[in-house]
Amino acid sequence: FIMAVVTQCTSISFYSEPQNQVVALSLLFSPLGVLARWRLSKYNAWRPTFPIGTFTCNILACALSGGLGNLMAGNPNQEERLVLVSVINGFGGTLSSVANFIVEILAGVDPILFRFDGAIYALWSIFWAMVVGFLFSASADWADALG
């Protein structure tokens, strides 16, 4: 892990274009999202009909994207924008996984047995992702209006 950090930090210094720097920084933050997802996936066994670990990862990724996206709307400078985009792409992108979400939805649906836990999980996930994303993206606006 330390070797990867040193390699990424070294590679950032070689890139001069911002798009290439975003890719390098995103790769630096990606392992943190993978590790968080791996640790939270252990909670999926707690309730087999509702994978709480994956749900938590996806909701945290929505909160991260909403909050940092709101900071980006405040017109940060080039370096701040580079870091914010990289954290959203790297950490948030690996924290939320559409493939795992789809697999768990399909694993919870069995029309022969009339088992639709996957559809319920999908509806709850989409609902709470929208609520949390809205709250985190609008919280800075509410704070500005109050202060």
N, C-alpha and C positions, 0 to 999 in steps of 0.2 A: 504494500500500500504506500509506504514512504517513497519507494522507487517510482511509483506511478505519479505521485504528487510532484516529485523533483522533475520528472520527465515533462509533465504538463506545464509546470512553471517555466521550464526552459523553452518549451515549444511556443509559449505565448510571446516570449521576447523575440522570436524569429518572425512572427507574423506581424505585418504592418497594416493590413487591411482589417477593418472592424468585423467584416463577416467571418474571416478566418479566426479572429480572436474570440468571437462568440462560440464557434465550434470547439475551439480548444478549451475555453472555460466551461462550456456545457459538459464536455467529457470529464472535466475535473469534478463537477458537482454530481455527475451521474452515479458513481458508486455509493454516495450517501443516500440517494433515493432507493437504490437497490437494497442496501442494508436495512433501511427503515421498513421497506415493504416485506423483506424476508422475516424481520423480527415480528412485525404485526400479523403476518400470515399464520403464525402459530395460534392466534385466537380464532381462526376459522373452525377449529374442532370444538369450540365451546358450544356453538349452536349449529348443527349440521345443515339445518334448513335455511339459515341466514348467515353467510360468511362475514362475520363482523370485522375481521382483519382487513379484508379487501374493501369493505364498505368504508372503514376508517381511513385507509390509504387514499381512496378516491375523494373522500370529503376533505381530507387535509390538502390534497393537491388542488381542489377547487378553491379552498380558502387561500392557499399560497398564490394561485394565479390571480384571484380577485384582488387580494391585498397588494401584491407587487405590481399588478397591472394598473391599479389606481395610483401607485407611486409614479409609474411611468407616465401617466397622464398629466402629472404635475410639471412636465418639461424639465427632466433632469439633464445634466450635461452628458457629454459623450461617454465618459468613463463610467458614470453611474448607470446610464442606460445599458451599457455593455454588460455590467455585472447583473443587473436586474433581469435582462433577457436571458442571460446564461443560467441564472438560478431557476427561472421558470422552465426553460428548456431542459436543463440537465437534471436538477433535483425533482422538480414537479413532473417532468415528463416520464421519469422512471418510477416515480411514486405512484402515479396513476397508470393503469394498464388496461386498455380497451380489450385486448385479447383475453386476459384473465377474467375480466368482467363478463364477456360473452360466454366463455367456457362455464363459468359458475351459473349464469342464467340458464344455459342449455342443460346443465347437470340437474337443475332444480325443476325442470319441466318434463312431465311424463303424461301425455294425453291418454294413454291406455289406463293408467291408474288414477286419472283425474288429479294429478299432483301438479300444482301450478305455483310452487314456492319460488321458482326462478322468476316468474313474471311479477310476483309480489315484491321480490328483492329488487328487480329492475325498476319498478315504479317508485319504491321508497328511495332508491339510490338517486334517481333522476330528480325527484322532488327535493330531497335534502341537499343535493349538489346545487340546485338552483337557489335554494334559500340561503345556504352558506356563501355561495358565490356572490349573491346580491348583498348580503350583510357586510362581507369583507370589502366589496368594491364600493359600497355606499358609505361605509363608516367614516372615511376621511372627509367626505362631503358633509356629513352630519356634524363632525367635530368642528369643521370650519364654520358651519352655520351657528353653532353654539358659542364658539369662542371668538 
